[in-house]
Amino acid sequence: MNTSSQNKPDSASRETFDQWYQDIPPWEIGRPQKEFIRLEKEGAFSGEILDVGCGTGENALFLSSKGYKVVGIDFSPTAIKKAQEKGSARRLTAQFQVLDAFKLTDLKQTFDSVIDSGLFHCFSDEQRPVFVSQLSNILRVGGGYYFLCFSEKETRDGGPRRISKDDIQTNFGKGWSILSIRDAKFENTLHEGDSLAYLVSIQKQE
């Protein structure tokens, strides 16, 4: 996964991600991540939901099947095409569009909840505050950002950059409240038994 230092992913990184989606990348497991299923059962989500970096849409489609109004965005046209095809085949109302995660305000709407399965851990130090600023602009006050990321406890080779608790606290300071950082598993085909991860729940403050 690309961790370019540019604020906007360059054409090479876009092309690389799109090429991965021509096949089945290791993070695409053909079903929603168990951690998001658990969050939904716990009543974490409300209102309108944005799935940022949605890939082929399994998490967004799961939430749509539960009655939520969901928008999924990804900068891979191939991933979005596959997500749209799945949604149509399953007769679900989730909407999908190609969009850069650093241009969330282009959506021209706000959300009650944002989910992120494996996007934040792709960002460089320079990219993180840009994304957080965009996130703040489209998440309603009191809304939640829930993200699943590889943690520094995962020491096996391969995969994206690891995230530490200090990284999370550094990037979500003023204007945010970190509700929980809990140990989790990121389901994928890269690591046997899945990858050690954090499931992070953060609330936007006034």
ChimeraX commands (.cxc) that place a marker at each C-alpha (Angstrom):
marker #1 position 0.00,0.00,0.00 radius 0.5
marker #1 position 1.33,3.35,-1.03 radius 0.5
marker #1 position 2.54,5.85,1.58 radius 0.5
marker #1 position 3.56,8.66,-0.75 radius 0.5
marker #1 position 4.42,11.93,1.03 radius 0.5
marker #1 position 2.25,13.94,-1.37 radius 0.5
marker #1 position -1.05,15.28,-0.05 radius 0.5
marker #1 position -2.77,14.07,-3.18 radius 0.5
marker #1 position -2.08,10.50,-4.36 radius 0.5
marker #1 position -0.13,10.68,-7.59 radius 0.5
marker #1 position -1.08,8.95,-10.83 radius 0.5
marker #1 position 1.30,6.07,-10.13 radius 0.5
marker #1 position -0.33,5.25,-6.80 radius 0.5
marker #1 position -3.77,5.50,-8.38 radius 0.5
marker #1 position -2.70,3.18,-11.16 radius 0.5
marker #1 position -1.17,0.73,-8.69 radius 0.5
marker #1 position -4.33,0.53,-6.59 radius 0.5
marker #1 position -6.49,0.18,-9.68 radius 0.5
marker #1 position -4.28,-2.63,-10.97 radius 0.5
marker #1 position -4.63,-4.44,-7.64 radius 0.5
marker #1 position -8.40,-4.25,-8.01 radius 0.5
marker #1 position -8.21,-5.89,-11.43 radius 0.5
marker #1 position -7.60,-9.01,-9.34 radius 0.5
marker #1 position -8.37,-9.53,-5.63 radius 0.5
marker #1 position -6.07,-7.56,-3.28 radius 0.5
marker #1 position -5.32,-9.16,0.12 radius 0.5
marker #1 position -7.62,-6.81,2.05 radius 0.5
marker #1 position -10.65,-7.76,-0.08 radius 0.5
marker #1 position -12.19,-10.76,1.71 radius 0.5
marker #1 position -15.61,-10.90,0.05 radius 0.5
marker #1 position -17.52,-9.98,3.19 radius 0.5
marker #1 position -17.60,-7.14,5.75 radius 0.5
marker #1 position -14.91,-6.98,8.41 radius 0.5
marker #1 position -16.08,-8.62,11.63 radius 0.5
marker #1 position -15.15,-5.51,13.61 radius 0.5
marker #1 position -17.70,-3.41,11.71 radius 0.5
marker #1 position -20.35,-6.08,12.17 radius 0.5
marker #1 position -19.63,-5.94,15.90 radius 0.5
marker #1 position -19.86,-2.15,15.97 radius 0.5
marker #1 position -23.23,-2.24,14.22 radius 0.5
marker #1 position -24.53,-4.77,16.73 radius 0.5
marker #1 position -23.32,-2.53,19.55 radius 0.5
marker #1 position -25.32,0.38,18.13 radius 0.5
marker #1 position -22.27,2.50,17.29 radius 0.5
marker #1 position -23.65,3.90,14.03 radius 0.5
marker #1 position -26.42,6.38,13.40 radius 0.5
marker #1 position -27.91,8.36,10.57 radius 0.5
marker #1 position -25.95,8.79,7.36 radius 0.5
marker #1 position -22.68,6.91,6.97 radius 0.5
marker #1 position -19.62,7.50,4.79 radius 0.5
marker #1 position -17.31,4.58,4.01 radius 0.5
marker #1 position -14.03,6.25,3.10 radius 0.5
marker #1 position -11.70,4.08,1.00 radius 0.5
marker #1 position -14.55,1.62,0.54 radius 0.5
marker #1 position -12.86,-0.70,-1.96 radius 0.5
marker #1 position -15.43,-3.00,-3.53 radius 0.5
marker #1 position -17.98,-2.02,-0.92 radius 0.5
marker #1 position -18.54,-4.95,1.41 radius 0.5
marker #1 position -18.67,-2.87,4.61 radius 0.5
marker #1 position -20.88,-0.21,3.02 radius 0.5
marker #1 position -23.23,-2.82,1.58 radius 0.5
marker #1 position -23.51,-4.57,4.93 radius 0.5
marker #1 position -24.60,-1.33,6.58 radius 0.5
marker #1 position -26.96,-0.57,3.72 radius 0.5
marker #1 position -28.58,-3.97,4.27 radius 0.5
marker #1 position -29.21,-2.90,7.87 radius 0.5
marker #1 position -31.17,0.14,6.71 radius 0.5
marker #1 position -28.54,2.87,6.93 radius 0.5
marker #1 position -28.09,5.49,4.23 radius 0.5
marker #1 position -24.53,4.87,3.06 radius 0.5
marker #1 position -22.11,6.53,0.64 radius 0.5
marker #1 position -18.86,4.78,-0.29 radius 0.5
marker #1 position -15.89,6.50,-1.91 radius 0.5
marker #1 position -12.60,5.23,-3.28 radius 0.5
marker #1 position -10.10,6.63,-5.75 radius 0.5
marker #1 position -9.98,3.35,-7.71 radius 0.5
marker #1 position -12.50,3.36,-10.58 radius 0.5
marker #1 position -12.28,-0.43,-10.79 radius 0.5
marker #1 position -13.12,-0.85,-7.11 radius 0.5
marker #1 position -16.09,1.52,-7.39 radius 0.5
marker #1 position -17.39,-0.25,-10.49 radius 0.5
marker #1 position -17.31,-3.56,-8.61 radius 0.5
marker #1 position -19.04,-2.00,-5.60 radius 0.5
marker #1 position -21.80,-0.58,-7.80 radius 0.5
marker #1 position -22.30,-3.96,-9.47 radius 0.5
marker #1 position -22.58,-5.69,-6.09 radius 0.5
marker #1 position -25.07,-3.11,-4.84 radius 0.5
marker #1 position -27.22,-3.49,-7.94 radius 0.5
marker #1 position -27.13,-7.29,-7.75 radius 0.5
marker #1 position -28.13,-7.24,-4.07 radius 0.5
marker #1 position -30.76,-4.51,-4.62 radius 0.5
marker #1 position -29.21,-2.28,-2.00 radius 0.5
marker #1 position -29.28,1.51,-2.01 radius 0.5
marker #1 position -25.69,2.31,-1.02 radius 0.5
marker #1 position -24.19,4.91,-3.35 radius 0.5
marker #1 position -20.62,4.67,-4.62 radius 0.5
marker #1 position -18.42,7.20,-6.36 radius 0.5
marker #1 position -14.81,7.75,-7.33 radius 0.5
marker #1 position -13.33,10.39,-5.04 radius 0.5
marker #1 position -9.98,11.31,-3.52 radius 0.5
marker #1 position -10.02,10.98,0.29 radius 0.5
marker #1 position -8.27,14.36,0.49 radius 0.5
marker #1 position -11.26,16.01,-1.21 radius 0.5
marker #1 position -14.12,14.88,1.03 radius 0.5
marker #1 position -15.67,18.35,0.96 radius 0.5
marker #1 position -16.37,17.76,-2.74 radius 0.5
marker #1 position -19.20,15.50,-1.54 radius 0.5
marker #1 position -21.02,18.66,-0.42 radius 0.5
marker #1 position -22.75,16.80,2.39 radius 0.5
marker #1 position -22.14,15.82,5.99 radius 0.5
marker #1 position -22.42,12.52,7.84 radius 0.5
marker #1 position -23.23,11.15,11.27 radius 0.5
marker #1 position -20.67,8.34,11.06 radius 0.5
marker #1 position -17.56,7.61,9.00 radius 0.5
marker #1 position -15.99,4.17,8.69 radius 0.5
marker #1 position -12.51,3.38,7.43 radius 0.5
marker #1 position -11.25,-0.13,6.83 radius 0.5
marker #1 position -7.55,0.16,6.11 radius 0.5
marker #1 position -7.22,3.68,4.73 radius 0.5
marker #1 position -5.72,5.79,7.52 radius 0.5
marker #1 position -2.76,3.44,7.89 radius 0.5
marker #1 position -1.81,4.16,4.25 radius 0.5
marker #1 position -1.14,7.84,4.91 radius 0.5
marker #1 position 2.23,9.49,5.44 radius 0.5
marker #1 position 2.88,11.91,8.31 radius 0.5
marker #1 position 2.20,14.81,5.95 radius 0.5
marker #1 position -1.03,13.34,4.62 radius 0.5
marker #1 position -2.62,12.57,7.98 radius 0.5
marker #1 position -3.51,16.14,9.09 radius 0.5
marker #1 position -4.85,16.91,5.62 radius 0.5
marker #1 position -7.19,13.95,5.84 radius 0.5
marker #1 position -8.22,14.76,9.42 radius 0.5
marker #1 position -9.08,18.31,8.38 radius 0.5
marker #1 position -11.26,17.03,5.55 radius 0.5
marker #1 position -12.85,14.53,7.90 radius 0.5
marker #1 position -13.71,17.28,10.36 radius 0.5
marker #1 position -15.45,19.24,7.60 radius 0.5
marker #1 position -17.85,16.43,6.64 radius 0.5
marker #1 position -18.51,14.80,10.05 radius 0.5
marker #1 position -21.31,16.33,12.10 radius 0.5
marker #1 position -20.67,17.44,15.69 radius 0.5
marker #1 position -21.05,14.40,17.93 radius 0.5
marker #1 position -20.48,12.09,14.97 radius 0.5
marker #1 position -18.12,9.14,15.10 radius 0.5
marker #1 position -15.09,8.12,13.03 radius 0.5
marker #1 position -14.40,4.40,13.30 radius 0.5
marker #1 position -11.27,3.04,11.71 radius 0.5
marker #1 position -9.54,-0.32,11.52 radius 0.5
marker #1 position -5.77,-0.22,11.03 radius 0.5
marker #1 position -2.70,-2.41,11.33 radius 0.5
marker #1 position -1.14,-1.86,14.77 radius 0.5
marker #1 position 2.52,-1.70,15.74 radius 0.5
marker #1 position 1.97,-5.08,17.43 radius 0.5
marker #1 position 1.93,-6.71,13.98 radius 0.5
marker #1 position 5.61,-7.48,13.36 radius 0.5
marker #1 position 5.31,-9.85,10.41 radius 0.5
marker #1 position 6.51,-8.68,7.01 radius 0.5
marker #1 position 4.19,-7.20,4.43 radius 0.5
marker #1 position 1.23,-4.87,4.46 radius 0.5
marker #1 position 0.89,-1.17,5.17 radius 0.5
marker #1 position 2.50,1.13,7.66 radius 0.5
marker #1 position 1.74,0.25,11.29 radius 0.5
marker #1 position -0.14,2.65,13.57 radius 0.5
marker #1 position 0.67,3.27,17.24 radius 0.5
marker #1 position -1.55,4.70,19.96 radius 0.5
marker #1 position 0.74,7.74,20.03 radius 0.5
marker #1 position 0.11,8.24,16.28 radius 0.5
marker #1 position -3.63,8.28,16.91 radius 0.5
marker #1 position -3.39,10.66,19.86 radius 0.5
marker #1 position -1.09,13.00,17.92 radius 0.5
marker #1 position -3.46,13.28,14.97 radius 0.5
marker #1 position -6.71,13.51,16.88 radius 0.5
marker #1 position -6.16,16.19,19.48 radius 0.5
marker #1 position -8.15,19.43,19.66 radius 0.5
marker #1 position -11.67,19.05,18.38 radius 0.5
marker #1 position -11.74,15.28,18.83 radius 0.5
marker #1 position -12.37,12.84,21.65 radius 0.5
marker #1 position -10.81,9.37,21.43 radius 0.5
marker #1 position -13.47,7.06,22.84 radius 0.5
marker #1 position -11.56,3.80,22.53 radius 0.5
marker #1 position -8.55,2.12,20.96 radius 0.5
marker #1 position -9.03,-1.60,21.23 radius 0.5
marker #1 position -7.03,-4.56,20.01 radius 0.5
marker #1 position -8.59,-6.17,16.96 radius 0.5
marker #1 position -7.91,-8.36,13.94 radius 0.5
marker #1 position -7.77,-7.05,10.40 radius 0.5
marker #1 position -9.05,-9.89,8.25 radius 0.5
marker #1 position -7.02,-10.41,5.08 radius 0.5
marker #1 position -5.12,-13.02,3.08 radius 0.5
marker #1 position -1.69,-11.52,3.80 radius 0.5
marker #1 position -1.07,-12.94,7.27 radius 0.5
marker #1 position -2.09,-16.33,8.59 radius 0.5
marker #1 position -4.69,-15.86,11.30 radius 0.5
marker #1 position -5.22,-12.25,10.12 radius 0.5
marker #1 position -3.23,-9.17,11.14 radius 0.5
marker #1 position -2.99,-7.53,14.55 radius 0.5
marker #1 position -4.86,-4.26,14.44 radius 0.5
marker #1 position -6.55,-1.48,16.33 radius 0.5
marker #1 position -10.22,-0.62,16.10 radius 0.5
marker #1 position -10.41,3.08,16.91 radius 0.5
marker #1 position -13.55,5.01,17.85 radius 0.5
marker #1 position -13.29,8.81,17.79 radius 0.5
marker #1 position -15.97,11.45,18.27 radius 0.5
marker #1 position -16.01,14.92,16.77 radius 0.5
marker #1 position -16.50,17.62,19.40 radius 0.5
marker #1 position -17.97,21.11,18.94 radius 0.5
marker link #1:1,2 radius 0.2
marker link #1:2,3 radius 0.2
marker link #1:3,4 radius 0.2
marker link #1:4,5 radius 0.2
marker link #1:5,6 radius 0.2
marker link #1:6,7 radius 0.2
marker link #1:7,8 radius 0.2
marker link #1:8,9 radius 0.2
marker link #1:9,10 radius 0.2
marker link #1:10,11 radius 0.2
marker link #1:11,12 radius 0.2
marker link #1:12,13 radius 0.2
marker link #1:13,14 radius 0.2
marker link #1:14,15 radius 0.2
marker link #1:15,16 radius 0.2
marker link #1:16,17 radius 0.2
marker link #1:17,18 radius 0.2
marker link #1:18,19 radius 0.2
marker link #1:19,20 radius 0.2
marker link #1:20,21 radius 0.2
marker link #1:21,22 radius 0.2
marker link #1:22,23 radius 0.2
marker link #1:23,24 radius 0.2
marker link #1:24,25 radius 0.2
marker link #1:25,26 radius 0.2
marker link #1:26,27 radius 0.2
marker link #1:27,28 radius 0.2
marker link #1:28,29 radius 0.2
marker link #1:29,30 radius 0.2
marker link #1:30,31 radius 0.2
marker link #1:31,32 radius 0.2
marker link #1:32,33 radius 0.2
marker link #1:33,34 radius 0.2
marker link #1:34,35 radius 0.2
marker link #1:35,36 radius 0.2
marker link #1:36,37 radius 0.2
marker link #1:37,38 radius 0.2
marker link #1:38,39 radius 0.2
marker link #1:39,40 radius 0.2
marker link #1:40,41 radius 0.2
marker link #1:41,42 radius 0.2
marker link #1:42,43 radius 0.2
marker link #1:43,44 radius 0.2
marker link #1:44,45 radius 0.2
marker link #1:45,46 radius 0.2
marker link #1:46,47 radius 0.2
marker link #1:47,48 radius 0.2
marker link #1:48,49 radius 0.2
marker link #1:49,50 radius 0.2
marker link #1:50,51 radius 0.2
marker link #1:51,52 radius 0.2
marker link #1:52,53 radius 0.2
marker link #1:53,54 radius 0.2
marker link #1:54,55 radius 0.2
marker link #1:55,56 radius 0.2
marker link #1:56,57 radius 0.2
marker link #1:57,58 radius 0.2
marker link #1:58,59 radius 0.2
marker link #1:59,60 radius 0.2
marker link #1:60,61 radius 0.2
marker link #1:61,62 radius 0.2
marker link #1:62,63 radius 0.2
marker link #1:63,64 radius 0.2
marker link #1:64,65 radius 0.2
marker link #1:65,66 radius 0.2
marker link #1:66,67 radius 0.2
marker link #1:67,68 radius 0.2
marker link #1:68,69 radius 0.2
marker link #1:69,70 radius 0.2
marker link #1:70,71 radius 0.2
marker link #1:71,72 radius 0.2
marker link #1:72,73 radius 0.2
marker link #1:73,74 radius 0.2
marker link #1:74,75 radius 0.2
marker link #1:75,76 radius 0.2
marker link #1:76,77 radius 0.2
marker link #1:77,78 radius 0.2
marker link #1:78,79 radius 0.2
marker link #1:79,80 radius 0.2
marker link #1:80,81 radius 0.2
marker link #1:81,82 radius 0.2
marker link #1:82,83 radius 0.2
marker link #1:83,84 radius 0.2
marker link #1:84,85 radius 0.2
marker link #1:85,86 radius 0.2
marker link #1:86,87 radius 0.2
marker link #1:87,88 radius 0.2
marker link #1:88,89 radius 0.2
marker link #1:89,90 radius 0.2
marker link #1:90,91 radius 0.2
marker link #1:91,92 radius 0.2
marker link #1:92,93 radius 0.2
marker link #1:93,94 radius 0.2
marker link #1:94,95 radius 0.2
marker link #1:95,96 radius 0.2
marker link #1:96,97 radius 0.2
marker link #1:97,98 radius 0.2
marker link #1:98,99 radius 0.2
marker link #1:99,100 radius 0.2
marker link #1:100,101 radius 0.2
marker link #1:101,102 radius 0.2
marker link #1:102,103 radius 0.2
marker link #1:103,104 radius 0.2
marker link #1:104,105 radius 0.2
marker link #1:105,106 radius 0.2
marker link #1:106,107 radius 0.2
marker link #1:107,108 radius 0.2
marker link #1:108,109 radius 0.2
marker link #1:109,110 radius 0.2
marker link #1:110,111 radius 0.2
marker link #1:111,112 radius 0.2
marker link #1:112,113 radius 0.2
marker link #1:113,114 radius 0.2
marker link #1:114,115 radius 0.2
marker link #1:115,116 radius 0.2
marker link #1:116,117 radius 0.2
marker link #1:117,118 radius 0.2
marker link #1:118,119 radius 0.2
marker link #1:119,120 radius 0.2
marker link #1:120,121 radius 0.2
marker link #1:121,122 radius 0.2
marker link #1:122,123 radius 0.2
marker link #1:123,124 radius 0.2
marker link #1:124,125 radius 0.2
marker link #1:125,126 radius 0.2
marker link #1:126,127 radius 0.2
marker link #1:127,128 radius 0.2
marker link #1:128,129 radius 0.2
marker link #1:129,130 radius 0.2
marker link #1:130,131 radius 0.2
marker link #1:131,132 radius 0.2
marker link #1:132,133 radius 0.2
marker link #1:133,134 radius 0.2
marker link #1:134,135 radius 0.2
marker link #1:135,136 radius 0.2
marker link #1:136,137 radius 0.2
marker link #1:137,138 radius 0.2
marker link #1:138,139 radius 0.2
marker link #1:139,140 radius 0.2
marker link #1:140,141 radius 0.2
marker link #1:141,142 radius 0.2
marker link #1:142,143 radius 0.2
marker link #1:143,144 radius 0.2
marker link #1:144,145 radius 0.2
marker link #1:145,146 radius 0.2
marker link #1:146,147 radius 0.2
marker link #1:147,148 radius 0.2
marker link #1:148,149 radius 0.2
marker link #1:149,150 radius 0.2
marker link #1:150,151 radius 0.2
marker link #1:151,152 radius 0.2
marker link #1:152,153 radius 0.2
marker link #1:153,154 radius 0.2
marker link #1:154,155 radius 0.2
marker link #1:155,156 radius 0.2
marker link #1:156,157 radius 0.2
marker link #1:157,158 radius 0.2
marker link #1:158,159 radius 0.2
marker link #1:159,160 radius 0.2
marker link #1:160,161 radius 0.2
marker link #1:161,162 radius 0.2
marker link #1:162,163 radius 0.2
marker link #1:163,164 radius 0.2
marker link #1:164,165 radius 0.2
marker link #1:165,166 radius 0.2
marker link #1:166,167 radius 0.2
marker link #1:167,168 radius 0.2
marker link #1:168,169 radius 0.2
marker link #1:169,170 radius 0.2
marker link #1:170,171 radius 0.2
marker link #1:171,172 radius 0.2
marker link #1:172,173 radius 0.2
marker link #1:173,174 radius 0.2
marker link #1:174,175 radius 0.2
marker link #1:175,176 radius 0.2
marker link #1:176,177 radius 0.2
marker link #1:177,178 radius 0.2
marker link #1:178,179 radius 0.2
marker link #1:179,180 radius 0.2
marker link #1:180,181 radius 0.2
marker link #1:181,182 radius 0.2
marker link #1:182,183 radius 0.2
marker link #1:183,184 radius 0.2
marker link #1:184,185 radius 0.2
marker link #1:185,186 radius 0.2
marker link #1:186,187 radius 0.2
marker link #1:187,188 radius 0.2
marker link #1:188,189 radius 0.2
marker link #1:189,190 radius 0.2
marker link #1:190,191 radius 0.2
marker link #1:191,192 radius 0.2
marker link #1:192,193 radius 0.2
marker link #1:193,194 radius 0.2
marker link #1:194,195 radius 0.2
marker link #1:195,196 radius 0.2
marker link #1:196,197 radius 0.2
marker link #1:197,198 radius 0.2
marker link #1:198,199 radius 0.2
marker link #1:199,200 radius 0.2
marker link #1:200,201 radius 0.2
marker link #1:201,202 radius 0.2
marker link #1:202,203 radius 0.2
marker link #1:203,204 radius 0.2
marker link #1:204,205 radius 0.2
marker link #1:205,206 radius 0.2
view
